[in-house]
Amino acid sequence: MTDTTVKKVQSENSPKGEMGQTYLVSGKRVSMRLWKKIDDGGRKSPTSRDYETVGYVISGRAVLEIEGQEIVLEPGDAWLVPPGASHKYIVSEPFTAVEATAPPAEVHGRD
């Protein structure tokens, strides 16, 4: 039987990650998190994850460096980072975005 439980999460009560993200909700196959007014202030090393990430920019600007490409992310833009892709984000203006990961990032101890 399929679990039909509806989950409502209020962001102020959600767990926070080490990089400032708020975990909004997590299911068996996907999780969603909010990056609210993130300003990293510097360059970080590229990373790769074994999950897929899709996102949508609400406000601010960032550059997504992915596999030798630079993609400018601005309000209204969406992006996808495939599993295993080497990437990093460089925030140029305080950045607010919603991301979803599959499989769930939080469930597997990922950030």
C-alpha positions in Angstrom: 0.0 0.0 0.0 1.3 3.5 -0.9 1.9 6.0 1.9 -0.4 8.9 1.2 0.7 11.0 4.3 0.9 14.7 3.4 3.8 16.6 4.9 3.7 20.3 5.7 7.0 21.9 6.8 7.4 25.4 8.1 10.9 26.6 7.1 11.6 28.3 10.4 11.3 24.8 12.1 13.3 22.9 9.5 16.9 21.6 10.1 19.7 23.8 8.9 22.8 22.6 7.0 26.4 23.6 7.5 26.4 25.9 4.5 23.3 27.8 5.5 20.7 25.8 3.6 17.3 24.9 5.2 15.9 21.4 4.6 12.3 21.9 3.7 11.0 18.4 3.1 12.5 15.0 2.3 10.7 11.9 0.9 12.0 8.5 -0.1 13.1 9.7 -3.6 13.7 13.4 -3.4 14.5 16.2 -1.0 14.0 20.0 -1.2 16.0 22.7 0.4 16.1 26.5 0.5 19.2 28.6 0.2 18.2 32.0 1.7 20.3 35.1 1.1 23.5 33.0 0.9 26.7 35.1 0.4 29.7 32.8 0.3 32.2 35.7 0.1 34.8 33.6 -1.6 35.7 30.8 -4.0 35.3 27.2 -2.9 36.8 24.1 -4.4 34.8 22.2 -6.9 32.9 19.2 -5.6 30.9 16.3 -7.1 27.9 14.5 -5.6 26.3 11.2 -6.5 22.8 12.8 -6.6 21.1 15.0 -9.2 20.3 18.6 -8.3 17.8 20.9 -9.9 17.2 24.4 -8.7 15.4 27.6 -9.3 16.7 31.1 -8.5 14.4 33.4 -6.5 16.7 36.4 -6.0 20.4 37.3 -6.3 23.0 36.1 -8.7 25.6 33.3 -8.8 27.9 31.6 -11.3 27.7 27.8 -11.6 31.0 26.4 -12.8 30.3 22.9 -14.1 32.6 20.7 -16.1 34.5 23.6 -17.6 31.5 25.8 -18.3 30.3 28.9 -16.5 26.6 29.5 -16.2 25.3 32.8 -14.8 22.2 32.1 -12.5 19.8 35.0 -12.2 16.2 35.4 -10.8 13.9 33.2 -12.8 16.6 30.8 -14.0 16.6 27.1 -13.4 19.6 24.7 -13.5 20.5 21.0 -13.3 23.7 19.4 -12.0 23.9 15.8 -13.1 25.2 13.1 -10.6 29.0 13.0 -10.6 29.5 16.4 -12.3 32.3 18.5 -10.9 30.9 21.9 -10.0 30.9 24.9 -7.7 28.8 28.0 -7.1 30.3 31.5 -6.8 27.8 33.9 -5.3 28.0 37.4 -6.6 24.9 38.8 -4.9 23.1 37.4 -1.8 21.4 34.3 -3.3 18.0 32.8 -2.6 17.1 29.6 -4.4 15.2 26.4 -4.0 16.9 23.1 -4.8 15.7 19.5 -5.1 18.0 16.5 -5.0 17.3 12.9 -6.0 17.9 10.7 -4.2 17.4 12.9 -1.1 20.5 14.7 0.1 19.6 14.9 3.8 18.5 11.3 4.2 21.9 10.0 3.1 23.9 12.4 5.3 24.8 14.7 2.4 24.9 18.5 2.6 
